[in-house]
Amino acid sequence: MAWLRHLVLGVGINHADDQDPNGVYVIQEFFDVAKRGDGFVYGIIPDPAQNMTSKLKPIYVVNVNDEWFLGLGIYWPEVEELYNKG
């Protein structure tokens, strides 16, 4: 997926219609949040530090201007544990 910089095969490919295992269009959520200004997006994303095991990743997205937004996320086990408890 494009947001994992180490996956060279994803470079140059539009991943806007890709879904995480829960059916969330994570990239589209980035755009939606950025249009509102800023906020969190939660996606199930492969963790390269854990043999590409899919894990919950909270990602904070902020609008830069009409063409750019920034997103920063971290795998946070405590958040994943709370998420999994429902």
MOPAC internal coordinates of N, CA, C and O (Angstrom, degrees):
PM7 1SCF
backbone

  N    0.0000 0     0.00 0     0.00 0    0    0    0
  C    1.4276 1     0.00 0     0.00 0    1    0    0
  C    1.5193 1   109.24 1     0.00 0    2    1    0
  O    1.2310 1   120.42 1   -31.63 1    3    2    1
  N    1.2945 1   116.80 1   148.37 1    3    2    1
  C    1.4628 1   122.69 1  -169.95 1    5    3    2
  C    1.5196 1   113.74 1   -60.42 1    6    5    3
  O    1.2310 1   119.52 1   148.88 1    7    6    5
  N    1.3424 1   118.52 1   -31.12 1    7    6    5
  C    1.4527 1   118.65 1  -174.48 1    9    7    6
  C    1.5264 1   112.91 1   -76.78 1   10    9    7
  O    1.2310 1   119.53 1   174.24 1   11   10    9
  N    1.3411 1   118.51 1    -5.76 1   11   10    9
  C    1.4599 1   121.06 1   174.98 1   13   11   10
  C    1.5222 1   108.43 1   -98.35 1   14   13   11
  O    1.2310 1   120.54 1   -76.69 1   15   14   13
  N    1.3263 1   116.56 1   103.31 1   15   14   13
  C    1.4470 1   120.90 1  -170.93 1   17   15   14
  C    1.5145 1   114.00 1   -61.21 1   18   17   15
  O    1.2310 1   119.34 1   156.88 1   19   18   17
  N    1.3164 1   118.86 1   -23.12 1   19   18   17
  C    1.4510 1   121.03 1  -178.08 1   21   19   18
  C    1.5296 1   112.56 1   -80.33 1   22   21   19
  O    1.2310 1   119.65 1   171.38 1   23   22   21
  N    1.3135 1   118.27 1    -8.62 1   23   22   21
  C    1.4600 1   120.61 1   178.44 1   25   23   22
  C    1.5213 1   110.23 1   -90.84 1   26   25   23
  O    1.2310 1   120.91 1   -94.93 1   27   26   25
  N    1.2951 1   115.86 1    85.07 1   27   26   25
  C    1.4589 1   121.93 1  -174.84 1   29   27   26
  C    1.5305 1   111.64 1   -58.66 1   30   29   27
  O    1.2310 1   119.96 1   148.25 1   31   30   29
  N    1.3173 1   117.68 1   -31.75 1   31   30   29
  C    1.4639 1   120.36 1  -178.96 1   33   31   30
  C    1.5219 1   112.71 1   -63.76 1   34   33   31
  O    1.2310 1   119.89 1   159.33 1   35   34   33
  N    1.3246 1   117.81 1   -20.67 1   35   34   33
  C    1.4557 1   120.88 1  -179.89 1   37   35   34
  C    1.5164 1   114.35 1   -84.66 1   38   37   35
  O    1.2310 1   119.85 1   170.35 1   39   38   37
  N    1.3313 1   117.89 1    -9.65 1   39   38   37
  C    1.4627 1   121.51 1  -177.30 1   41   39   38
  C    1.5183 1   109.60 1   -69.11 1   42   41   39
  O    1.2310 1   120.72 1   -48.35 1   43   42   41
  N    1.3227 1   116.24 1   131.65 1   43   42   41
  C    1.4609 1   121.44 1   177.47 1   45   43   42
  C    1.5186 1   114.14 1    84.25 1   46   45   43
  O    1.2310 1   120.07 1  -177.40 1   47   46   45
  N    1.3061 1   117.48 1     2.60 1   47   46   45
  C    1.4627 1   121.86 1   179.75 1   49   47   46
  C    1.5241 1   108.53 1  -108.37 1   50   49   47
  O    1.2310 1   120.73 1   -46.45 1   51   50   49
  N    1.3163 1   116.21 1   133.55 1   51   50   49
  C    1.4608 1   121.06 1   178.66 1   53   51   50
  C    1.5283 1   109.13 1   -76.59 1   54   53   51
  O    1.2310 1   120.54 1   -63.40 1   55   54   53
  N    1.3156 1   116.58 1   116.60 1   55   54   53
  C    1.4597 1   121.88 1  -179.14 1   57   55   54
  C    1.5308 1   112.43 1  -107.07 1   58   57   55
  O    1.2310 1   120.42 1  -162.43 1   59   58   57
  N    1.3190 1   116.81 1    17.57 1   59   58   57
  C    1.4634 1   120.64 1  -175.99 1   61   59   58
  C    1.5271 1   112.55 1   -61.09 1   62   61   59
  O    1.2310 1   119.67 1   152.66 1   63   62   61
  N    1.3253 1   118.24 1   -27.34 1   63   62   61
  C    1.4634 1   120.69 1  -178.70 1   65   63   62
  C    1.5199 1   113.31 1   -99.56 1   66   65   63
  O    1.2310 1   120.11 1  -172.84 1   67   66   65
  N    1.3385 1   117.39 1     7.16 1   67   66   65
  C    1.4605 1   120.82 1   176.37 1   69   67   66
  C    1.5228 1   109.73 1   -73.98 1   70   69   67
  O    1.2310 1   120.82 1   -35.55 1   71   70   69
  N    1.3137 1   116.03 1   144.45 1   71   70   69
  C    1.4574 1   122.02 1   178.37 1   73   71   70
  C    1.5239 1   110.13 1  -117.32 1   74   73   71
  O    1.2310 1   120.88 1   -31.04 1   75   74   73
  N    1.3345 1   115.92 1   148.96 1   75   74   73
  C    1.4593 1   119.15 1   172.09 1   77   75   74
  C    1.5349 1   107.57 1   -80.07 1   78   77   75
  O    1.2310 1   119.19 1    -3.45 1   79   78   77
  N    1.3264 1   119.16 1   176.55 1   79   78   77
  C    1.4702 1   120.32 1  -177.66 1   81   79   78
  C    1.5291 1   115.01 1   -59.37 1   82   81   79
  O    1.2310 1   120.04 1   159.70 1   83   82   81
  N    1.3296 1   117.52 1   -20.30 1   83   82   81
  C    1.4712 1   120.70 1   177.62 1   85   83   82
  C    1.5184 1   113.10 1   -91.66 1   86   85   83
  O    1.2310 1   120.43 1  -175.43 1   87   86   85
  N    1.3312 1   116.79 1     4.57 1   87   86   85
  C    1.4527 1   120.36 1   179.19 1   89   87   86
  C    1.5142 1   114.43 1    86.23 1   90   89   87
  O    1.2310 1   119.88 1  -170.08 1   91   90   89
  N    1.3312 1   117.84 1     9.92 1   91   90   89
  C    1.4660 1   121.70 1  -179.96 1   93   91   90
  C    1.5279 1   109.28 1   -81.98 1   94   93   91
  O    1.2310 1   120.94 1   -50.08 1   95   94   93
  N    1.3186 1   115.82 1   129.92 1   95   94   93
  C    1.4647 1   121.57 1   173.92 1   97   95   94
  C    1.5292 1   106.76 1   -85.05 1   98   97   95
  O    1.2310 1   120.26 1   -93.48 1   99   98   97
  N    1.3282 1   117.10 1    86.52 1   99   98   97
  C    1.4583 1   121.87 1  -169.96 1  101   99   98
  C    1.5226 1   111.83 1   -61.15 1  102  101   99
  O    1.2310 1   119.75 1   134.75 1  103  102  101
  N    1.3189 1   118.08 1   -45.25 1  103  102  101
  C    1.4734 1   120.83 1  -178.93 1  105  103  102
  C    1.5265 1   110.04 1   -63.66 1  106  105  103
  O    1.2310 1   120.32 1   137.25 1  107  106  105
  N    1.3187 1   117.00 1   -42.75 1  107  106  105
  C    1.4652 1   119.43 1   178.18 1  109  107  106
  C    1.5259 1   110.73 1   -63.72 1  110  109  107
  O    1.2310 1   120.45 1   144.46 1  111  110  109
  N    1.3222 1   116.75 1   -35.54 1  111  110  109
  C    1.4730 1   120.07 1   176.06 1  113  111  110
  C    1.5301 1   110.42 1   -62.96 1  114  113  111
  O    1.2310 1   120.27 1   142.44 1  115  114  113
  N    1.3423 1   117.10 1   -37.56 1  115  114  113
  C    1.4670 1   120.14 1   176.17 1  117  115  114
  C    1.5227 1   110.16 1   -56.00 1  118  117  115
  O    1.2310 1   120.90 1   130.49 1  119  118  117
  N    1.3396 1   115.89 1   -49.51 1  119  118  117
  C    1.4612 1   120.50 1  -179.07 1  121  119  118
  C    1.5339 1   111.18 1   -61.11 1  122  121  119
  O    1.2310 1   120.83 1   135.25 1  123  122  121
  N    1.3320 1   116.01 1   -44.75 1  123  122  121
  C    1.4668 1   119.95 1  -178.40 1  125  123  122
  C    1.5283 1   111.55 1   -62.18 1  126  125  123
  O    1.2310 1   120.40 1   135.65 1  127  126  125
  N    1.3168 1   116.84 1   -44.35 1  127  126  125
  C    1.4657 1   120.72 1   179.43 1  129  127  126
  C    1.5209 1   110.26 1   -65.61 1  130  129  127
  O    1.2310 1   120.19 1   136.26 1  131  130  129
  N    1.3259 1   117.24 1   -43.74 1  131  130  129
  C    1.4698 1   120.94 1  -179.44 1  133  131  130
  C    1.5297 1   111.17 1   -61.77 1  134  133  131
  O    1.2310 1   119.90 1   143.26 1  135  134  133
  N    1.3272 1   117.80 1   -36.74 1  135  134  133
  C    1.4675 1   120.58 1   178.12 1  137  135  134
  C    1.5302 1   111.48 1   -62.14 1  138  137  135
  O    1.2310 1   120.64 1   149.09 1  139  138  137
  N    1.3374 1   116.38 1   -30.91 1  139  138  137
  C    1.4678 1   120.95 1   178.90 1  141  139  138
  C    1.5265 1   111.61 1   -84.49 1  142  141  139
  O    1.2310 1   120.17 1   169.37 1  143  142  141
  N    1.3234 1   117.28 1   -10.63 1  143  142  141
  C    1.4613 1   121.26 1   179.25 1  145  143  142
  C    1.5123 1   112.50 1   124.24 1  146  145  143
  O    1.2310 1   120.57 1   111.12 1  147  146  145
  N    1.3441 1   116.51 1   -68.88 1  147  146  145
  C    1.4552 1   120.28 1   178.12 1  149  147  146
  C    1.5203 1   109.55 1  -165.32 1  150  149  147
  O    1.2310 1   120.98 1   -14.36 1  151  150  149
  N    1.3285 1   115.73 1   165.64 1  151  150  149
  C    1.4546 1   120.75 1   177.88 1  153  151  150
  C    1.5114 1   111.13 1   157.78 1  154  153  151
  O    1.2310 1   121.31 1     3.48 1  155  154  153
  N    1.3071 1   115.09 1  -176.52 1  155  154  153
  C    1.4584 1   121.23 1  -177.55 1  157  155  154
  C    1.5209 1   112.14 1   -97.58 1  158  157  155
  O    1.2310 1   121.60 1   -34.70 1  159  158  157
  N    1.3252 1   114.55 1   145.30 1  159  158  157
  C    1.4596 1   124.31 1   169.42 1  161  159  158
  C    1.5213 1   105.28 1  -121.80 1  162  161  159
  O    1.2310 1   120.41 1   -41.95 1  163  162  161
  N    1.3214 1   116.83 1   138.05 1  163  162  161
  C    1.4619 1   120.80 1   178.41 1  165  163  162
  C    1.5169 1   107.76 1  -117.19 1  166  165  163
  O    1.2310 1   120.86 1   -53.99 1  167  166  165
  N    1.3169 1   115.96 1   126.01 1  167  166  165
  C    1.4537 1   120.58 1   179.84 1  169  167  166
  C    1.5133 1   110.93 1  -137.68 1  170  169  167
  O    1.2310 1   121.16 1   -23.01 1  171  170  169
  N    1.3138 1   115.39 1   156.99 1  171  170  169
  C    1.4612 1   121.59 1   173.28 1  173  171  170
  C    1.5283 1   105.52 1   -94.80 1  174  173  171
  O    1.2310 1   121.37 1   -70.08 1  175  174  173
  N    1.3295 1   114.98 1   109.92 1  175  174  173
  C    1.4615 1   122.46 1  -169.97 1  177  175  174
  C    1.5273 1   109.17 1  -124.62 1  178  177  175
  O    1.2310 1   119.51 1   -39.97 1  179  178  177
  N    1.3460 1   118.53 1   140.03 1  179  178  177
  C    1.4673 1   120.32 1   176.16 1  181  179  178
  C    1.5349 1   111.32 1   -61.10 1  182  181  179
  O    1.2310 1   120.76 1   -48.29 1  183  182  181
  N    1.3243 1   116.16 1   131.71 1  183  182  181
  C    1.4629 1   122.46 1  -179.95 1  185  183  182
  C    1.5271 1   109.37 1   -98.55 1  186  185  183
  O    1.2310 1   119.94 1   -70.23 1  187  186  185
  N    1.3407 1   117.71 1   109.77 1  187  186  185
  C    1.4672 1   119.93 1  -177.93 1  189  187  186
  C    1.5289 1   113.31 1   -64.36 1  190  189  187
  O    1.2310 1   119.80 1   156.68 1  191  190  189
  N    1.3277 1   117.98 1   -23.32 1  191  190  189
  C    1.4599 1   121.05 1   178.89 1  193  191  190
  C    1.5303 1   111.90 1   -78.42 1  194  193  191
  O    1.2310 1   120.17 1   167.31 1  195  194  193
  N    1.3275 1   117.28 1   -12.69 1  195  194  193
  C    1.4613 1   122.45 1  -178.75 1  197  195  194
  C    1.5284 1   110.87 1  -122.64 1  198  197  195
  O    1.2310 1   121.06 1  -136.71 1  199  198  197
  N    1.3480 1   115.58 1    43.29 1  199  198  197
  C    1.4660 1   121.85 1   176.64 1  201  199  198
  C    1.5304 1   112.37 1    57.76 1  202  201  199
  O    1.2310 1   120.71 1  -142.33 1  203  202  201
  N    1.3336 1   116.24 1    37.67 1  203  202  201
  C    1.4644 1   124.44 1   177.78 1  205  203  202
  C    1.5263 1   113.07 1    62.05 1  206  205  203
  O    1.2310 1   120.55 1  -153.41 1  207  206  205
  N    1.3259 1   116.55 1    26.59 1  207  206  205
  C    1.4611 1   121.05 1   174.07 1  209  207  206
  C    1.5238 1   108.31 1   -68.61 1  210  209  207
  O    1.2310 1   120.44 1   -48.01 1  211  210  209
  N    1.3172 1   116.76 1   131.99 1  211  210  209
  C    1.4591 1   120.66 1   179.74 1  213  211  210
  C    1.5156 1   110.04 1   -69.30 1  214  213  211
  O    1.2310 1   120.93 1   -51.78 1  215  214  213
  N    1.3394 1   115.83 1   128.22 1  215  214  213
  C    1.4604 1   121.62 1  -178.33 1  217  215  214
  C    1.5129 1   109.92 1  -138.74 1  218  217  215
  O    1.2310 1   121.40 1   -23.59 1  219  218  217
  N    1.3228 1   114.93 1   156.41 1  219  218  217
  C    1.4531 1   120.35 1   175.65 1  221  219  218
  C    1.5218 1   109.49 1   -67.43 1  222  221  219
  O    1.2310 1   120.91 1   -46.79 1  223  222  221
  N    1.3241 1   115.87 1   133.21 1  223  222  221
  C    1.4646 1   121.10 1   179.44 1  225  223  222
  C    1.5232 1   108.74 1  -134.03 1  226  225  223
  O    1.2310 1   120.06 1   -71.16 1  227  226  225
  N    1.3364 1   117.50 1   108.84 1  227  226  225
  C    1.4622 1   119.67 1   172.00 1  229  227  226
  C    1.5322 1   108.63 1   -72.84 1  230  229  227
  O    1.2310 1   120.66 1   -47.97 1  231  230  229
  N    1.3159 1   116.34 1   132.03 1  231  230  229
  C    1.4643 1   121.84 1  -177.64 1  233  231  230
  C    1.5229 1   108.14 1  -127.11 1  234  233  231
  O    1.2310 1   120.69 1   -57.16 1  235  234  233
  N    1.3255 1   116.29 1   122.84 1  235  234  233
  C    1.4611 1   120.63 1   178.02 1  237  235  234
  C    1.5244 1   107.99 1   -91.22 1  238  237  235
  O    1.2310 1   120.86 1   -52.26 1  239  238  237
  N    1.3191 1   115.96 1   127.74 1  239  238  237
  C    1.4674 1   122.52 1  -177.24 1  241  239  238
  C    1.5199 1   108.38 1  -117.23 1  242  241  239
  O    1.2310 1   120.69 1   -44.17 1  243  242  241
  N    1.3303 1   116.28 1   135.83 1  243  242  241
  C    1.4589 1   121.22 1   177.99 1  245  243  242
  C    1.5315 1   109.22 1  -133.48 1  246  245  243
  O    1.2310 1   121.15 1   -41.67 1  247  246  245
  N    1.3183 1   115.41 1   138.33 1  247  246  245
  C    1.4585 1   121.56 1   178.15 1  249  247  246
  C    1.5313 1   109.56 1   -75.81 1  250  249  247
  O    1.2310 1   120.33 1   -47.45 1  251  250  249
  N    1.3256 1   116.98 1   132.55 1  251  250  249
  C    1.4659 1   121.62 1   175.62 1  253  251  250
  C    1.5223 1   109.38 1   -97.20 1  254  253  251
  O    1.2310 1   120.70 1   130.74 1  255  254  253
  N    1.3236 1   116.26 1   -49.26 1  255  254  253
  C    1.4643 1   122.83 1   176.10 1  257  255  254
  C    1.5273 1   107.68 1  -162.50 1  258  257  255
  O    1.2310 1   119.63 1    16.02 1  259  258  257
  N    1.3185 1   118.32 1  -163.98 1  259  258  257
  C    1.4664 1   120.70 1  -177.24 1  261  259  258
  C    1.5241 1   113.84 1   -69.65 1  262  261  259
  O    1.2310 1   119.61 1   167.85 1  263  262  261
  N    1.3226 1   118.35 1   -12.15 1  263  262  261
  C    1.4636 1   121.00 1  -177.56 1  265  263  262
  C    1.5235 1   114.37 1  -116.18 1  266  265  263
  O    1.2310 1   120.18 1   162.87 1  267  266  265
  N    1.3291 1   117.26 1   -17.13 1  267  266  265
  C    1.4645 1   120.10 1  -173.26 1  269  267  266
  C    1.5216 1   111.79 1  -130.83 1  270  269  267
  O    1.2310 1   121.75 1   -33.66 1  271  270  269
  N    1.3277 1   114.26 1   146.34 1  271  270  269
  C    1.4522 1   121.19 1   167.67 1  273  271  270
  C    1.5241 1   107.66 1  -140.02 1  274  273  271
  O    1.2310 1   120.86 1   -21.51 1  275  274  273
  N    1.3168 1   115.95 1   158.49 1  275  274  273
  C    1.4594 1   121.55 1   177.00 1  277  275  274
  C    1.5155 1   109.09 1  -116.64 1  278  277  275
  O    1.2310 1   121.28 1   -36.46 1  279  278  277
  N    1.3099 1   115.16 1   143.54 1  279  278  277
  C    1.4548 1   120.29 1   175.78 1  281  279  278
  C    1.5200 1   109.88 1  -133.31 1  282  281  279
  O    1.2310 1   120.34 1   -43.07 1  283  282  281
  N    1.3097 1   116.95 1   136.93 1  283  282  281
  C    1.4573 1   122.09 1   178.66 1  285  283  282
  C    1.5195 1   108.43 1  -136.00 1  286  285  283
  O    1.2310 1   121.05 1   -53.08 1  287  286  285
  N    1.3182 1   115.59 1   126.92 1  287  286  285
  C    1.4544 1   119.45 1  -179.65 1  289  287  286
  C    1.5135 1   111.69 1  -133.83 1  290  289  287
  O    1.2310 1   121.63 1   -17.30 1  291  290  289
  N    1.3119 1   114.49 1   162.70 1  291  290  289
  C    1.4603 1   120.91 1   178.93 1  293  291  290
  C    1.5255 1   108.10 1  -145.40 1  294  293  291
  O    1.2310 1   121.31 1   -38.44 1  295  294  293
  N    1.3286 1   115.11 1   141.56 1  295  294  293
  C    1.4557 1   119.27 1   173.34 1  297  295  294
  C    1.5162 1   107.03 1   -76.32 1  298  297  295
  O    1.2310 1   120.46 1   -57.37 1  299  298  297
  N    1.3116 1   116.72 1   122.63 1  299  298  297
  C    1.4492 1   122.34 1  -171.53 1  301  299  298
  C    1.5214 1   108.30 1  -129.69 1  302  301  299
  O    1.2310 1   120.25 1   -81.60 1  303  302  301
  N    1.3266 1   117.12 1    98.40 1  303  302  301
  C    1.4709 1   120.26 1  -172.51 1  305  303  302
  C    1.5254 1   114.23 1   -54.91 1  306  305  303
  O    1.2310 1   119.90 1   142.62 1  307  306  305
  N    1.3322 1   117.80 1   -37.38 1  307  306  305
  C    1.4697 1   119.69 1  -179.10 1  309  307  306
  C    1.5269 1   111.54 1   -64.74 1  310  309  307
  O    1.2310 1   120.31 1   141.58 1  311  310  309
  N    1.3114 1   117.02 1   -38.42 1  311  310  309
  C    1.4694 1   120.57 1   178.24 1  313  311  310
  C    1.5212 1   109.48 1   -67.44 1  314  313  311
  O    1.2310 1   120.64 1   138.57 1  315  314  313
  N    1.3393 1   116.38 1   -41.43 1  315  314  313
  C    1.4597 1   119.71 1   178.91 1  317  315  314
  C    1.5257 1   111.01 1   -62.83 1  318  317  315
  O    1.2310 1   120.19 1   140.51 1  319  318  317
  N    1.3226 1   117.25 1   -39.49 1  319  318  317
  C    1.4553 1   121.24 1   178.99 1  321  319  318
  C    1.5291 1   111.09 1   -62.67 1  322  321  319
  O    1.2310 1   120.18 1   135.47 1  323  322  321
  N    1.3265 1   117.25 1   -44.53 1  323  322  321
  C    1.4621 1   120.39 1   177.35 1  325  323  322
  C    1.5254 1   111.34 1   -64.29 1  326  325  323
  O    1.2310 1   120.65 1   139.41 1  327  326  325
  N    1.3421 1   116.37 1   -40.59 1  327  326  325
  C    1.4648 1   121.54 1   179.79 1  329  327  326
  C    1.5299 1   110.12 1   -61.75 1  330  329  327
  O    1.2310 1   120.54 1   135.75 1  331  330  329
  N    1.3262 1   116.58 1   -44.25 1  331  330  329
  C    1.4613 1   120.70 1  -177.28 1  333  331  330
  C    1.5219 1   112.46 1   -69.17 1  334  333  331
  O    1.2310 1   119.95 1   154.13 1  335  334  333
  N    1.3330 1   117.70 1   -25.87 1  335  334  333
  C    1.4628 1   120.80 1   177.80 1  337  335  334
  C    1.5272 1   111.46 1   -73.14 1  338  337  335
  O    1.2310 1   121.12 1   161.59 1  339  338  337
  N    1.3577 1   115.46 1   -18.41 1  339  338  337
  C    1.4447 1   120.42 1   175.84 1  341  339  338
  C    1.4626 1   113.53 1    81.79 1  342  341  339
  O    1.2310 1   120.10 1   180.00 1  343  342  341

